[in-house]
Amino acid sequence: MGLDYKIPSWLAVGIISRDIVILLGALLVYLMVGKLKFLPHFFRKTNYYFFKWLQSY
């Protein structure tokens, strides 16, 4: 089962750029503070299980 459409290149560039900015921000905080601790957030967990549920259909 293949995809019948392509993701627009501007969308792919936007998503990858966003991820790079997040990583650079995390690196900057790490260099300034020293240690990063990411705790699970309610909305992140809810989003994860919602999309897992959607994939089951």
C-alpha positions as CSV (number, residue, x, y, z in Angstrom):
1,M,0.0,0.0,0.0
2,G,1.7,3.2,-1.2
3,L,1.0,6.8,-0.8
4,D,-1.0,8.4,-3.6
5,Y,0.3,11.9,-2.9
6,K,3.6,13.6,-2.1
7,I,4.3,15.9,0.9
8,P,5.0,19.4,-0.3
9,S,8.7,20.3,-0.1
10,W,7.9,23.5,1.8
11,L,6.2,21.4,4.5
12,A,9.1,18.9,4.8
13,V,11.6,21.8,5.0
14,G,9.5,23.5,7.7
15,I,9.3,20.3,9.8
16,I,13.0,19.6,9.5
17,S,13.9,23.2,10.3
18,R,11.7,23.2,13.4
19,D,13.4,20.0,14.6
20,I,16.8,21.6,14.0
21,V,15.8,24.7,15.9
22,I,14.6,22.6,18.9
23,L,17.8,20.6,18.9
24,L,19.9,23.8,18.8
25,G,17.9,25.3,21.6
26,A,18.3,22.2,23.7
27,L,22.1,22.2,23.0
28,L,22.3,25.9,24.0
29,V,20.4,25.2,27.3
30,Y,22.7,22.2,27.9
31,L,25.8,24.3,27.4
32,M,24.5,27.1,29.6
33,V,23.0,25.0,32.4
34,G,24.8,21.7,32.1
35,K,22.0,19.1,32.5
36,L,18.6,18.7,30.8
37,K,15.8,16.7,32.4
38,F,12.7,16.2,30.3
39,L,9.7,15.0,32.2
40,P,6.6,13.4,30.5
41,H,3.9,15.9,30.0
42,F,0.2,15.1,30.2
43,F,-0.6,16.5,26.7
44,R,2.4,14.7,25.1
45,K,1.2,11.4,26.5
46,T,-2.4,12.0,25.5
47,N,-1.3,12.9,22.0
48,Y,0.9,9.7,21.7
49,Y,-1.9,7.4,22.8
50,F,-4.5,9.2,20.6
51,F,-2.4,8.7,17.5
52,K,-1.7,5.1,18.5
53,W,-5.4,4.6,18.7
54,L,-5.9,6.2,15.3
55,Q,-3.3,3.9,13.7
56,S,-5.3,0.9,14.9
57,Y,-8.1,1.8,12.4
